[in-house]
């Protein structure tokens, strides 16, 4: 059989050549397979996920990392011992009275490591868990044993099914790592299904990870302020409807509820079913339509501190909009810096 790549040039076939098409295709697939095997590489496509799973090639040979993987898929993938790292990225607001790291030590998905968004962040900022530099992210991820060809699967243990994990999913993507998936239904459903948990943790061997940030995916206060006039992108808020309207309290001290002028409201919980799974893409798309959001135009998502906004980023990704930006400072920064007339509220609002 011929493995000369010139054999596979696309051209118009005459009647005699058509008879050899099937044989040539078999030759092409075998050539491609041997190339992949010999280089031990996983090549990732970056087009939006619509299926909600990984390709049938399996975790170490998948050509496209899907946004969501099922508990069954992950349970099967763990046993294959492919090049994969599972991360528990649980995080809670201080007033919730839960300790994510302590819960991880008590029980987690076997082989998982803990990703702390309050450690992998810009510690020079007065705001919570702001996006770190490329170097900080690369060092942190490398110390978790993650390389650029590692498939990363992320979960959290919130009662919603997804809360902080989409933030870490988005962080990997914003630093150029597309081989990342979210466990659909989270740890909540993993336990409900009786799947194995462990209290054992083996620290991964440090390795090298190279990060390349996509700066256009990150919006600043000045970007949002300028957008009030330019309206270059749509702003969608993931907080509850009451906080958005200004009638329910914010969980952080010294911050009143309300919203950015012209922003739309899609509470992040509305993207999830009662069981904690993401809704089908048709239902997700309807949420954006009802909120007046045009997914053919640029979208920026926000929330209280840039965490649950990423639930909306993942939902938009599932609907075919892969490049949603995040206002990293979110409402915590906007309320602090904005003039009173830029805090829209049915309640107290902002007073100097």
C-alpha positions in Angstrom: 0.0 0.0 0.0 1.2 3.5 -0.8 1.8 5.9 2.1 3.0 8.8 -0.1 0.8 11.7 1.0 0.7 12.8 -2.7 -1.6 9.9 -3.2 -4.3 11.8 -1.5 -4.5 15.0 -3.4 -8.1 16.0 -4.2 -8.8 15.9 -7.9 -11.5 15.0 -10.3 -11.6 11.3 -10.9 -12.2 9.7 -14.3 -14.3 6.5 -14.6 -11.3 4.2 -14.1 -9.9 6.1 -11.1 -13.3 5.9 -9.4 -12.9 2.2 -8.9 -9.8 2.9 -6.7 -11.4 5.5 -4.5 -12.4 3.1 -1.7 -8.9 1.6 -1.6 -7.3 5.0 -1.6 -9.4 6.1 1.3 -8.5 3.0 3.3 -4.8 3.9 2.6 -5.4 7.5 3.7 -7.0 6.4 7.0 -4.2 3.9 7.7 -1.6 6.6 7.0 -3.3 9.0 9.3 -3.6 6.4 12.1 0.1 5.6 11.8 1.0 9.2 12.0 -0.9 9.8 15.1 0.4 6.6 16.7 4.0 7.4 15.9 3.9 10.9 17.3 1.6 10.2 20.2 -0.2 13.5 19.7 -3.8 14.5 20.3 -4.9 17.2 17.9 -7.8 19.2 19.1 -10.4 20.9 17.0 -11.8 24.2 18.4 -15.2 24.3 16.8 -18.2 24.6 19.2 -19.5 21.5 20.9 -23.1 20.5 20.1 -23.2 16.8 21.2 -22.4 17.2 24.9 -19.9 14.3 24.9 -16.5 13.3 23.7 -15.8 11.8 20.4 -15.9 8.0 20.3 -12.2 7.8 19.9 -11.9 7.8 23.8 -10.1 10.1 26.2 -6.5 9.8 25.0 -7.2 9.8 21.3 -10.2 12.2 21.2 -9.9 14.7 18.3 -12.4 17.1 19.9 -12.9 17.8 23.6 -16.6 18.4 24.2 -17.9 21.0 26.7 -19.8 18.4 28.7 -19.1 14.8 29.6 -21.4 12.4 31.5 -20.8 10.6 34.8 -20.8 7.3 32.9 -18.2 8.6 30.4 -15.9 9.8 33.2 -16.3 6.6 35.2 -15.3 4.6 32.1 -12.5 7.0 31.2 -10.9 6.8 34.7 -10.5 3.0 34.3 -8.6 3.4 30.9 -5.9 5.5 32.6 -5.5 7.8 29.7 -3.8 11.2 29.7 -6.5 12.9 31.7 -6.6 15.0 34.9 -9.8 15.4 36.9 -10.1 18.6 38.9 -12.4 19.5 41.8 -12.9 23.2 41.5 -15.5 23.7 44.2 -15.7 27.2 45.7 -18.3 28.8 48.0 -19.2 32.3 49.1 -17.9 32.9 52.7 -21.5 33.3 54.0 -22.3 29.8 52.8 -20.2 28.4 55.7 -18.7 25.6 53.6 -15.0 24.7 53.2 -14.3 23.4 49.7 -10.8 22.2 50.4 -11.9 20.3 53.5 -14.7 18.7 51.6 -12.3 17.6 48.9 -10.0 16.0 51.4 -12.9 14.0 52.9 -14.1 12.6 49.6 -13.6 13.3 45.9 -13.6 11.5 42.6 -10.7 9.0 42.6 -7.5 10.6 41.2 -8.9 14.1 41.3 -6.8 17.1 42.3 -8.1 20.4 43.8 -8.1 23.6 41.8 -8.4 26.7 44.1 -9.6 29.8 42.2 -8.6 31.9 45.2 -5.0 30.7 44.7 -4.8 30.7 40.9 -5.6 34.3 40.6 -4.2 37.9 40.5 -3.3 38.4 44.1 -2.3 42.0 43.5 -6.0 42.9 42.8 -8.3 44.0 45.6 -11.1 42.0 43.8 -11.8 38.3 44.4 -10.2 35.6 42.2 -9.3 37.9 39.2 -7.7 36.1 36.3 -4.0 35.5 36.8 -1.1 36.2 34.4 -0.1 33.5 31.9 2.9 32.6 34.1 0.9 32.2 37.2 -1.7 30.0 35.5 1.0 27.9 33.7 2.9 27.3 36.9 -0.2 26.5 38.9 -1.6 24.1 36.3 1.8 22.5 35.7 2.1 21.7 39.4 -1.2 19.8 39.0 0.5 17.5 36.5 -1.3 19.0 33.5 0.5 19.4 30.1 -0.8 20.9 26.9 -2.1 17.6 25.6 -3.8 16.6 28.9 -7.6 16.3 28.7 -8.9 18.1 31.8 -12.3 17.3 33.3 -13.7 19.7 35.9 -16.5 19.4 38.4 -17.7 21.1 41.6 -19.9 19.8 44.4 -22.5 22.5 44.6 -26.1 21.6 45.1 -26.9 23.3 41.7 -24.8 20.7 39.8 -22.6 23.5 38.4 -21.5 26.7 40.1 -17.7 27.3 40.1 -16.5 24.6 37.7 -17.6 26.5 34.6 -15.3 29.3 35.7 -12.3 27.0 35.6 -13.5 25.5 32.3 -13.5 29.0 30.9 -10.1 29.8 32.5 -8.5 26.9 30.7 -10.0 28.0 27.4 -9.0 31.6 27.8 -5.4 30.5 28.3 -5.6 28.5 25.1 -6.3 25.0 26.4 -9.3 23.5 24.5 -8.9 20.0 25.8 -11.2 20.7 28.7 -14.7 19.4 29.7 -17.2 19.9 32.5 -18.7 16.9 34.3 -22.4 17.4 33.5 -24.4 17.1 36.8 -21.3 17.6 38.9 -20.2 15.7 42.0 -23.8 15.8 43.2 -24.9 13.3 40.5 -21.7 11.3 40.7 -22.6 10.5 44.4 -26.3 10.0 43.8 -25.4 7.3 41.2 -23.3 5.5 43.7 -20.0 6.0 41.8 -16.7 5.6 43.7 -15.3 8.3 45.9 -12.0 8.5 47.7 -10.2 10.3 50.5 -6.8 9.4 49.2 -4.7 12.0 47.3 -1.4 11.6 45.6 0.3 14.8 44.7 0.9 14.9 40.9 4.5 15.3 39.6 5.0 18.8 38.4 5.3 19.3 34.7 5.4 22.1 32.1 2.3 23.9 30.8 2.4 26.7 28.3 -0.4 29.3 28.5 -1.4 31.8 25.8 -4.0 34.2 26.8 -6.9 35.3 24.6 -7.2 38.9 25.8 -10.3 39.7 23.8 -12.2 37.2 26.0 -11.6 39.4 29.1 -13.5 42.7 29.6 -12.5 45.4 32.0 -14.4 48.2 33.8 -13.3 50.6 31.1 -14.5 48.3 28.4 -18.0 48.1 30.0 -18.0 51.8 30.5 -17.2 52.6 26.9 -19.8 50.0 25.8 -22.6 52.1 27.3 -22.1 54.4 24.3 -20.7 52.1 21.6 -22.9 49.1 22.4 -20.3 46.9 20.6 -21.3 43.9 22.7 -24.3 42.7 24.7 -24.0 42.3 28.5 -25.7 39.4 30.2 -25.9 39.1 34.0 -26.0 35.7 35.7 -27.1 36.8 39.1 -30.6 36.1 40.4 -33.5 38.3 39.1 -33.9 39.9 42.5 -30.2 41.0 42.7 -30.4 42.2 39.1 -33.5 44.3 39.8 -32.0 45.6 43.1 -34.6 44.2 45.5 -32.6 41.2 46.9 -29.4 41.8 48.9 -25.9 41.1 47.6 -23.9 38.4 49.4 -20.9 40.7 49.8 -20.7 43.5 52.4 -20.8 47.1 51.2 -22.3 46.3 47.9 -25.9 47.0 46.9 -27.8 45.1 44.3 -28.7 46.4 40.8 -27.4 46.1 37.3 -25.3 47.7 34.6 -27.3 49.9 32.2 -28.6 48.1 29.2 -27.7 44.6 30.5 -29.9 41.5 30.2 -30.7 39.0 32.9 -30.4 35.3 32.7 -29.9 33.8 36.2 -27.4 31.0 35.9 -29.7 28.5 37.6 -32.1 28.7 34.7 -29.5 27.0 32.5 -29.7 23.9 34.7 -32.4 21.3 35.2 -33.6 20.3 38.7 -31.2 17.4 38.6 -28.3 19.7 38.0 -27.6 19.0 34.4 -27.3 21.6 31.6 -30.5 22.0 29.6 -30.5 20.8 26.0 -29.2 23.4 23.6 -32.6 24.2 22.2 -33.8 25.2 25.7 -30.6 27.2 26.3 -31.0 29.0 23.1 -34.6 29.9 24.1 -33.3 31.4 27.3 -31.1 33.8 25.4 -33.9 34.7 22.9 -36.4 35.5 25.8 -33.8 37.7 27.4 -33.4 39.6 24.1 -29.8 38.4 23.5 -28.7 37.9 19.9 -26.1 35.1 19.8 -25.0 36.2 16.4 -23.5 39.3 18.0 -20.7 39.6 20.6 -21.7 38.7 24.2 -20.1 39.6 27.5 -21.3 37.8 30.7 -21.1 39.1 34.2 -22.3 38.2 37.7 -21.1 39.0 41.3 -17.4 38.2 40.9 -16.9 36.4 37.6 -17.8 32.9 38.7 -21.3 32.0 37.7 -21.1 34.2 34.7 -19.2 31.3 33.2 -22.2 29.1 33.4 -23.7 31.4 30.8 -20.5 31.3 28.8 -20.7 27.5 28.7 -24.4 27.7 27.8 -23.7 30.1 24.9 -20.9 27.8 23.8 -23.3 24.9 23.6 -25.5 27.1 21.4 -22.7 27.7 19.0 -21.2 30.9 20.4 -17.7 29.9 21.5 -16.0 33.2 22.1 -18.1 34.8 24.9 -16.1 37.3 27.0 -16.3 37.7 30.7 -16.4 40.9 32.7 -13.8 39.7 35.3 -14.4 42.4 37.9 -18.2 41.9 37.5 -20.8 43.6 39.8 -18.3 43.8 42.7 -16.1 46.2 40.7 -18.9 47.9 38.8 -20.8 48.9 42.0 -17.6 50.2 43.6 -16.4 52.3 40.6 -19.6 53.4 38.8 -21.3 56.7 39.3 -24.8 56.4 40.9 -26.6 56.9 37.6 -24.9 53.8 36.2 -26.3 51.6 39.0 -29.8 50.7 37.8 -31.9 49.5 40.7 -35.5 49.3 41.9 -34.1 49.5 45.4 -31.7 51.7 47.2 -29.2 51.9 44.4 -25.9 53.8 45.0 -25.5 57.1 46.9 -22.3 59.0 47.3 
